[in-house]
Structures are given as C-alpha cells and as structure tokens.
C-alpha cells in the first residue's frame, strides 16, 4: 500500500487539550500531565492505528462506535482494540472531564468513588457512569471502557501508576483526593 494511501486510513489522533500541562498544579503535577498525554496516550493512539491498518472498514467509526461494536470485530484484533481503543477513549474522556463541572449529585457518590478507586487491584479506572436511568460507581481493569458494558461515563479517573506515580508514588488515596479537589472550586 502506498504511503499516502496508508495515511488516509489513519483516523485516530491525539486530541487537542484545552488546558496547559501545569493548569492542575498542585493536584496533578506538570511533568506527569506532559508524559501522560504525549507518551502514554499517544502510544494508545499509535497502537490502535497500527492494529487497524489492515482493517480499513473500521477506520471510519468514531472511537465510541468502534468500542461499542468490539464484539463484532475479527477475533485477531478484538483484544487489541479493547486495549488500545479503550486507552484512547478513556484518556480522551479524562482530558475532557478535567475542565468540566461535576454533576450536582456527585457528592452522594464521592465516598464510594474514592473507596472503589483505592480498592481496585492493579491498574485500571474508577468511573461514575449512567446506567439507564440511574448512576453507579464502577471500576474497570486495564483500559477497559464502560462503553464495553453499554454504560455512559460521567466521570473517570485513571488509576494506572503512570497517572500519579511521580508525585504520589504508592499513595493512591491521596491522588484520588487531589483529583476531586480540582472540581471543588467550580
């Protein structure tokens, strides 16, 4: 395949941020934000595009549609799309939520959000999601997305060590508390 034709197939790209890397100091440090975005998130995008290069029929789907249809994908790419597509979607959502207000009813979920985040074994995410007509707090392992379970994320926090280790080391509870403080002033 000619190089220019291959470029046309690559749909997924790193989203532009509407904030600077230092905007959330002292809660999330500048260096972590920069590495998180330019290395980790970019890596998920690159690997997703590489996974789909031989499957152009899926390159026109939004990332949400791609994840919603993961069960219909060929078996040889299903797990990679779950991992890399989930990583791309989850991080894109994370960057977007950082500048939004929390839902007015979040305070009723805050303690459960913190408890489930601290209790998650290994790496993953903690979420507040819409599940039909109600809200629930859930965790996902690795880069699994709530979209895989037909749930709509409202708030999500990356609990992979790359998201907090430079500043918080193994103090996940402190990281979760700091993340929530970002929203207190809004």
N, C-alpha and C positions, 0 to 999 in steps of 0.2 A: 504494500500500500504506500503510495507517495506520501511524503512528509506532510504536505499541505492538506491532503485528504484526512490524514490522521488527526490533525489539529482541529478540523471541523467536527470530529466525533467527540472531542473532549468538552463536556458540558459543565462539569462541576468545577467550581473555583472557590478560593478562599473569599469569604465575604468581606466587604469593606467595613471597618469599625467606625462607629460614630462617637468614639472617645479615644483619648490618648492612653498609652500604657500606664501612665502614672496617675490617672484620674481617681483610682480607688485606693490610693495610699491613705492611711496606713493599714487598711484592711487586707488588701491584696497588693503585694509589692510589685514594683515596676518590672524588675527582671523576670519574675515568674510570669507576668502577663505577656511580656515580649516573647519569651521562649514558648509558652503555652500556645500562643497564636501562630508564630512564624515557624515553629518546628513541629510541634505535636499536631495541631490542626492541619497545617499544610501537608504533613505526612499522610493523614487520613484522606485528604483530597487527592493527593498524588496516587495513592494505592487504590482508591476507588476508580479513578480514571484508568489506571493500568488494568484493573480487573475487568472493566467493561470495554476495553479497546476492541475485542473480538466479538462484541455483542451490541452492535450499533442500534438495534431495535429498542434498547433500553436507555439509550443516551438522551432521548428527548423527554424522559419523565422527570418531573420535579423530584427532589430528594424525598419528599413526603410520599409521593406516589410510588417511587421505587421501593421504599421500605414497607409501604402498605401492601405491596404485591410480592414481597420477598418469597412467599410460599409458592409462587408461580414461576420463579426463576429456575434456570437449569441447575441441577444439583451441584455441578462443579464450581459455581460461583455464589451459591446461596450464602454460605457462611462468610465468605469474604465481603459480600455486600452488607451482610448484617454487621460485621465488624467495622469495615471502613466507611460504609454509608451511614451506619449508626454513629460512628465517631464524628463524621462531618455534620450530620444533622444535630446531634447533641451539642457540639461545640458552637455551631451557628446559633442555636437556641440560647445557649448560655451567654454568648456575647450580647444578644438582643435583650435578654431579661435584665442584664446589669443596669440598663438605663431606664427601666420601666418601674412603675409603682406596683407594689404587691396588691393582690385582690383584698378588698376590705375585710373579708372573712378569714384572712390568713392567720391572724393571731390565734384562732381556735385550732390551727394545725401546727403552729410553730414548735411546740414541745415534742410532738410526735415526729416532725420533720428532723429535729435535732437528734432524738433518740434513735430513729431508724438510720440516720446517717452515721452516727457513731457506731452502731451495731453491725453495719454492713461488713461482712468478712471480705478482705481483699479489696480489689479495685472495682469501681462502678459509679453509680449515680444515685442520688436521692431526689425524688420528684414529688411535687404536688400536681395531681392530674385531675382532669374532668373525666368522669366515668359515667357516661349517660347524663343523668340529671343531678349527680352528686359529685363531690370532691373526695379524693383519697390521697394518702401519702403512701408512696411505694418506693422500692429500690429496684435497680436493675444491675445485673453483673456486667462487667466489662464495658462494651459500648452498645449494649442492647438499648433500644429506644422504646418508650411507652407506645409509640406508633405500631410496634410489632404486636401489641395486645389491643389495638384499636382504642387507645386512650390518648387524650389530648393533653400534652404538657402545659402547665400554667407556670411552674417554677421548677428549675432543675439546678443541681449543684454537682459539679464534677468532683468525685472523691478519689480519683486516681492521684497517686502521690505527686505526679508532675504538676498538679494544680496548686499544691501548697507546700511542698517539702522544703523549698529554700528558706521560707520564713518560719513555718510551723513544725518542721521535722515530723515527729510522730504524734503531734498534738491535734488530732482531727477535730475534737470537740471545740477547741479554741478557733480553728479555721472556720467551722460552721457558724459559731457565734459571730465572728468577724464578718463573714459573708452576710449574715442577716442584718448587721449594723449598717451596711451600705444602704439599706432601704428605710431605716428608721427616720432619716431626715427628710424623706419625701412626703 
